[in-house]
Amino acid sequence: MSKIDFEKFGKFSKPGPRYTSYPTALEFNEEFKYDDYIKYLENGKDKLSIYVHLPFCRSACYFCGCNVVFTSKEDKLDRYVEYLKKEIDILVNHIDTSREVIQFHFGGGTPTYYSADSLDEIVTYIRSKFTNWSKDAEISSEIDPRFFNEEQMKVFVKHGFNRISFGVQDFDPKVQEAIHRIQPFEITKNAVDLARKYGINSINIDLIYGLPYQSFESFKTTLELAFSLNPDRLAVFNYAHVPWLKKTMRKFDETTLPHPSVKLEILKYTIDFFEKNGYKMVGMDHFAKPDDELFTAIAKGELHRNFQGYTTKGGANLIGIGLTSIGEGERYYAQNTKDMNAYEEAIDKGLLPFERGVSLSDDDVIRKSVIMELMANFSIDIKRIENEHKIVFKDYFADALLALNEYKDAGLITITDEKIEANSTGAMLIRNIAMPFDAYMNKYKDNKKSFSKTV
Ligand code: SF4
């Protein structure tokens, strides 16, 4: 990549959403009431995607932006399972449990901080309530290789888990020390081998660039080690440094964070490295082998982005269970409370632990489809959007098209009557390119602390 490119990119490094939802979580509010959520649940007819949040971790990884509860007390973990079961009991009073489950995901926290018996208890309970699981349902869990054993793997196999995502982030010992996550390569390798031994043939590895002490050279080694594990998919995330929101991030000496130009160099190398080694880029931060179903989905325009990343299982209602989890339907997002006491209190009263959400207006729905298409496919099929939403694109998005000229002039996108398309360099700035379509961005233009930086 030439020096000129870095100069171009530098000016595009600005705060922006990651668009795992639109409107973003900043727009979730308390005007969206409990009864609104219940109505959406009760009237829903779509297939189901179930997300269960298991928030506990033994210790803090300093880069982590997840909603986590740190504990070493087993009774806390057990108590949470009891509350999860009660939450599910309340939920099933408001939802047609015969709807087909096409996706299930354990996220955290560290789901495998739970013992095999507890994981078994949770999934068995959910399966006893939601009984109509598609035979090709995608059933997955995030796994911290430092907390993973054969007994847990047997439980996953028993319940038909077919995808596993391992958290790695970086293999360099100095980086691992700085981020407070010591995880020697052998631990990750053993975990991957264990999953393979039990027939899991969709293994994902998560990496992060932008962490303290990372350099172009050190990340090259991390990529080579990750590649040696032959994962089916990889997610390579841009570290979101938001110390004003996450206390543990304040532990980083900011002078050790790689400069945006180094991050871009890393990203460019990462894309080239995986493409050279038989992977293809999916969306803004994922890679997969070319025979992966994600690519068939792209060709059919059926790749979707949600809180778990990219998926082929669109069109389902996402049901969030557990502390802080988010549910999503065509016209709403609904989030559970982040506070454990409030979570338990709501459930004790026989209520779902819902806290806030947002009902989507017609305008939100249109913009959501444009932004999600950009985030998934790096392009917008203008005619399809016009047909689906009965709008004249160039009139409806006149302001956005004007704002996009900057990216067009920089040679990052092309705009025709049929299509807006980012090239491979523009794809690295897809968050920037999506932002002109976001009706809420103006509210935050003077608040630099609303989002992480796009580069
Ligand atoms: S990265 Fe994973 S293991 Fe580390 S604190 Fe966050 S959720 Fe816990």
Residues whose N, C-alpha, C, O or C-beta is under 5 A from the ligand:
A	BS01	SF4	C57 S59 A60 C61 C64 C66 V68 G108 G109 T110 D144
